[in-house]
Amino acid sequence: MIVLDANILLYAYDSESVQHRPARAYLEKIFSATDPVGIPVQSVSAFLRIMTQRGLRSGCFSLQEAVEIVDEWLNLPQVRLLVPGERHWPIFQRMLMEGHAAGRLVTDAQIAAITLEFGGELQTNDRDFARFPGLRWTNPLLG
């Protein structure tokens, strides 16, 4: 399963980002394929928080527009919203401790844990994920 970090989603919808074109092309590719795609609830939350924050960037979305975008993703047959399951806490705890993830890295540890819980490979542009043992991750924007 492909698991999407928030930064890929954000770049794909932020036309001012230098990563916009490759991120948009990548999303279009995976959303038109049949391979399973997981979007952690944390990635959805970050997308909604950042893309609706007035003043942080130009051209932000209304809450209604941002929610409709998320609905489009989640209505695709191969896309699944990933929420923590029964095995989440021990995996999350291990990611926190072994990844030395405190402060702003706690959310990364949670995304790493949910990716491991569902047996996925995280797609991210954030090298901080290299700190989490056993996490498979790729930067789809390179190459």
Buried (B, 14 or more C-beta within 10 A) or exposed (E): BBBBBBBBBBBBBBEEBEBBEBBBEBBEEBBEEEEBBBBBBBBBEBBBEBBBEEEEBEEBBEEEEBBEBBEEBEEBEBBBEBEBEEEBEEBBEBBBEEBEBEEEBBBBBBBBBBBBBBEBBBBBBBEBBEBBEEBEBEBBBEE
